Amino acid sequence: MKRSATSTFRRVWPNATALLLVVGFVFPVYWMFATAFKPTPDIVADTPVWFPTNITFDHFRTAVDADNFWTLVRNSLTVTILAVTFSLVLALAGSFALARMRFKGRRGFIIGFMIAQMAPWEVMIIAIYFIVRDADMLNSLIPLTLFYMVMVLPFTLLTLRGFVAAVPKELEESAMVDGCTRPQAFVKVILPLLAPGLMSTSLFGFITAWNEFPLVLVLNKDAESQTLPLWLSQFQSQFGDDWGATMAASSIFAIPILILFVFLQRKAVSGLTDGAVKG
């Protein structure tokens, strides 16, 4: 009887812990979206309205009609997509070199990227500001794109290196024997096998660039050259205690990441795991 109770406890406690963690992480997201759809009287009521019954879209209209909203959406999408794309291109070439080639300083090169991954970017903001100012590129999207690319490049390169190393060399050599050049063998044989790694690193890069706040706060003072994170931080001061509009703005900001994660979550999780243990 005692053994049966112990066995039951061992099966139950991991599930119970997982359930508590899910509730802890999911409830704030639910509350944000629920508040965005509630009318203002329900939001400020003394008794919490857990499930909105009188759904309204007025708060979303307020958020969308804010000054420069669509300009900032375009700016955020532009710098995020370009930064992720450039980092993937560079990381593909670099990961192939690190996984397949042996050259002097290779280990130090890898360690350097690991250190860059761990370094807090916030401590370099002042130096970055002087660089951009001296180049006369303040209030431009180009520096944001380049620095966002550099932010996500170390993780992308190190993860893809594990995937490239996991692909047997014989596949590449067989393709070259059949007449492919080395670049063709990479594109036709290795690249399709890197899909999980590309998805996981793309998701990480997108989240990192999409949420970045300190750099754009320092470099882009012009309202039309800013991005959504800065707009969101200024939203409450602009609309005061309009919590419905604030939650609607937060929901709009979170929607692209949620959509991307829903479509890529399986490949992304397996990609992060495989890339961490291979190579």
BELRA-V561131 format. One record per residue. N is the residue number from 0. RES is the residue in three letters. SS is DSSP state (H for helix, E for strand, L for the rest). PSI is psi in radians with two decimals (* if undefined). D_LAST is the distance of its C-alpha to the last C-alpha in Angstrom with 2 decimals. Layout:
# BELRA-V561131
n=[N N]
res=[RES RES]
ss=[SS SS]
psi=[PSI PSI]
d_last=[D_LAST D_LAST]
This chain:
# BELRA-V561131
n=[0 1 2 3 4 5 6 7 8 9 10 11 12 13 14 15 16 17 18 19 20 21 22 23 24 25 26 27 28 29 30 31 32 33 34 35 36 37 38 39 40 41 42 43 44 45 46 47 48 49 50 51 52 53 54 55 56 57 58 59 60 61 62 63 64 65 66 67 68 69 70 71 72 73 74 75 76 77 78 79 80 81 82 83 84 85 86 87 88 89 90 91 92 93 94 95 96 97 98 99 100 101 102 103 104 105 106 107 108 109 110 111 112 113 114 115 116 117 118 119 120 121 122 123 124 125 126 127 128 129 130 131 132 133 134 135 136 137 138 139 140 141 142 143 144 145 146 147 148 149 150 151 152 153 154 155 156 157 158 159 160 161 162 163 164 165 166 167 168 169 170 171 172 173 174 175 176 177 178 179 180 181 182 183 184 185 186 187 188 189 190 191 192 193 194 195 196 197 198 199 200 201 202 203 204 205 206 207 208 209 210 211 212 213 214 215 216 217 218 219 220 221 222 223 224 225 226 227 228 229 230 231 232 233 234 235 236 237 238 239 240 241 242 243 244 245 246 247 248 249 250 251 252 253 254 255 256 257 258 259 260 261 262 263 264 265 266 267 268 269 270 271 272 273 274 275 276 277 278]
res=[MET LYS ARG SER ALA THR SER THR PHE ARG ARG VAL TRP PRO ASN ALA THR ALA LEU LEU LEU VAL VAL GLY PHE VAL PHE PRO VAL TYR TRP MET PHE ALA THR ALA PHE LYS PRO THR PRO ASP ILE VAL ALA ASP THR PRO VAL TRP PHE PRO THR ASN ILE THR PHE ASP HIS PHE ARG THR ALA VAL ASP ALA ASP ASN PHE TRP THR LEU VAL ARG ASN SER LEU THR VAL THR ILE LEU ALA VAL THR PHE SER LEU VAL LEU ALA LEU ALA GLY SER PHE ALA LEU ALA ARG MET ARG PHE LYS GLY ARG ARG GLY PHE ILE ILE GLY PHE MET ILE ALA GLN MET ALA PRO TRP GLU VAL MET ILE ILE ALA ILE TYR PHE ILE VAL ARG ASP ALA ASP MET LEU ASN SER LEU ILE PRO LEU THR LEU PHE TYR MET VAL MET VAL LEU PRO PHE THR LEU LEU THR LEU ARG GLY PHE VAL ALA ALA VAL PRO LYS GLU LEU GLU GLU SER ALA MET VAL ASP GLY CYS THR ARG PRO GLN ALA PHE VAL LYS VAL ILE LEU PRO LEU LEU ALA PRO GLY LEU MET SER THR SER LEU PHE GLY PHE ILE THR ALA TRP ASN GLU PHE PRO LEU VAL LEU VAL LEU ASN LYS ASP ALA GLU SER GLN THR LEU PRO LEU TRP LEU SER GLN PHE GLN SER GLN PHE GLY ASP ASP TRP GLY ALA THR MET ALA ALA SER SER ILE PHE ALA ILE PRO ILE LEU ILE LEU PHE VAL PHE LEU GLN ARG LYS ALA VAL SER GLY LEU THR ASP GLY ALA VAL LYS GLY]
ss=[L H H H H H H H H H H H H H H H H H H H H H H H H H H H H H H H H H H H H E L H H H H L L L L L L L L L L L E L L H H H H H H H L L L L H H H H H H H H H H H H H H H H H H H H H H H H H H H H H H H H L L L L L H H H H H H H H H H H H H L L H H H H H H H H H H H H H H L L L L L L H H H H H H H H H H H H H H H H H H H H H H H H H H L L H H H H H H H H H L L L L H H H H H H H H H H H H L H H H H H H H H H H H H H H H H H L L H H H H H H L L L H H H L L H H H H H H H H H H H H L L L H H H H H H H H H H H H H H H H H H H H H H H H H H H H H H H H H H H L L]
psi=[-0.76 -0.70 -0.67 -0.71 -0.68 -0.74 -0.71 -0.75 -0.72 -0.50 -0.55 -0.72 -0.62 -0.68 -0.69 -0.71 -0.76 -0.68 -0.75 -0.71 -0.70 -0.80 -0.74 -0.63 -0.60 -0.61 -0.78 -0.64 -0.77 -0.78 -0.62 -0.87 -0.69 -0.74 -0.60 -0.48 -0.06 2.55 2.71 -0.73 -0.63 -0.54 -0.71 0.10 2.59 -0.62 2.12 2.39 1.78 -0.62 2.00 2.26 -0.70 1.50 2.37 2.61 0.18 -0.64 -0.63 -0.63 -0.70 -0.76 -0.78 -0.55 0.02 2.71 2.34 0.33 -0.92 -0.51 -0.73 -0.58 -0.79 -0.75 -0.81 -0.79 -0.68 -0.93 -0.62 -0.86 -0.75 -0.73 -0.76 -0.74 -0.84 -0.71 -0.63 -0.74 -0.85 -0.70 -0.59 -0.81 -0.78 -0.69 -0.63 -0.74 -0.74 -0.57 -0.54 -0.43 2.59 2.06 2.77 2.31 0.13 -0.79 -0.74 -0.60 -0.77 -0.76 -0.68 -0.72 -0.62 -0.73 -0.72 -0.61 -0.62 -0.32 2.35 2.10 -0.41 -0.55 -0.26 0.11 -0.70 -0.78 -0.72 -0.70 -0.79 -0.67 -0.85 -0.68 -0.79 -0.47 0.02 0.80 0.41 2.61 0.51 2.62 -0.27 -0.85 -0.68 -0.79 -0.79 -0.78 -0.58 -0.68 -0.77 -0.57 -0.76 -0.17 -0.81 -0.82 -0.76 -0.79 -0.81 -0.63 -0.81 -0.51 -0.70 -0.65 -0.73 -0.73 -0.47 -0.27 2.15 2.37 -0.50 -0.56 -0.76 -0.74 -0.65 -0.71 -0.67 -0.60 -0.60 0.04 -0.04 2.54 2.99 -0.77 -0.68 -0.69 -0.65 -0.80 -0.72 -0.48 -0.92 -0.78 -0.78 -0.51 -0.17 0.13 -0.82 -0.72 -0.69 -0.68 -0.77 -0.76 -0.58 -0.73 -0.79 -0.80 -0.70 -0.81 -0.75 -0.85 -0.66 -0.63 -0.10 2.30 -0.86 -0.67 -0.81 -0.51 -0.63 -0.70 -0.53 1.64 -0.43 2.27 -0.59 -0.10 0.13 -3.14 3.05 -0.65 -0.71 -0.68 -0.71 -0.67 -0.49 -0.10 -0.76 -0.66 -0.47 -0.64 0.19 -2.26 0.49 1.43 -0.53 -0.81 -0.65 -0.76 -0.59 -0.73 -0.72 -0.68 -0.76 -0.70 -0.58 -0.35 -0.82 -0.69 -0.73 -0.75 -0.80 -0.72 -0.67 -0.71 -0.51 0.01 -0.77 -0.87 -0.64 -0.80 -0.80 -0.60 -0.74 -0.69 -0.86 -0.74 -0.39 -0.43 -0.16 2.69 *]
d_last=[47.25 45.34 42.27 42.52 42.77 39.74 37.70 38.94 38.05 34.47 34.16 36.03 34.68 31.09 32.67 35.31 32.86 30.77 34.07 35.17 31.97 32.28 35.91 35.19 32.68 34.48 38.05 37.92 36.58 39.32 41.93 40.99 41.44 44.50 46.18 45.64 47.72 50.44 53.77 54.50 57.06 54.49 51.98 54.53 56.26 56.71 55.43 51.82 51.56 48.46 48.64 50.07 52.99 54.51 51.59 52.01 50.08 52.10 49.41 46.96 49.73 50.27 46.63 46.37 49.69 48.60 48.86 46.11 44.03 43.08 42.54 40.01 38.28 37.97 36.73 34.01 32.81 32.95 30.97 28.36 27.76 27.81 25.44 22.84 23.37 23.18 20.00 18.31 19.67 18.61 15.10 14.66 15.87 14.04 10.52 11.42 12.77 9.97 7.43 10.44 12.94 13.81 16.53 18.46 17.58 13.93 13.08 16.18 15.32 12.18 14.46 17.15 15.40 14.67 18.35 19.46 17.87 19.83 23.00 25.91 27.13 30.61 31.40 31.05 33.37 36.40 34.79 33.49 37.02 38.64 36.30 37.07 40.74 41.18 39.68 42.25 39.70 40.54 40.99 38.70 35.71 33.95 32.92 31.71 29.53 28.04 27.44 26.03 23.55 22.59 22.32 19.70 17.81 15.53 14.27 14.06 12.16 9.47 9.19 9.40 6.78 4.23 7.01 7.69 4.88 6.06 9.47 11.20 12.69 15.94 16.52 16.57 18.68 21.02 21.69 22.53 24.79 26.52 27.44 24.82 24.02 20.48 20.94 22.50 19.73 17.25 19.76 20.87 17.89 14.57 16.17 17.70 14.50 13.21 16.33 15.10 12.79 15.80 18.16 16.54 16.17 19.64 21.12 19.89 21.12 24.36 25.16 24.54 26.68 29.24 29.96 30.01 33.44 34.10 33.33 35.59 38.22 38.49 38.10 39.93 43.39 44.91 45.09 44.23 41.04 39.49 37.00 37.31 35.99 38.79 41.27 40.44 41.00 44.37 45.36 47.00 49.05 50.20 51.21 52.20 52.08 51.36 48.61 48.59 47.79 45.18 43.40 43.75 42.15 39.25 38.87 38.87 36.17 33.95 34.54 32.02 29.12 30.37 30.74 27.28 25.75 27.93 26.76 23.01 22.63 21.22 18.61 17.89 17.48 15.25 13.16 12.88 12.03 9.35 7.70 8.16 6.79 3.78 0.00]
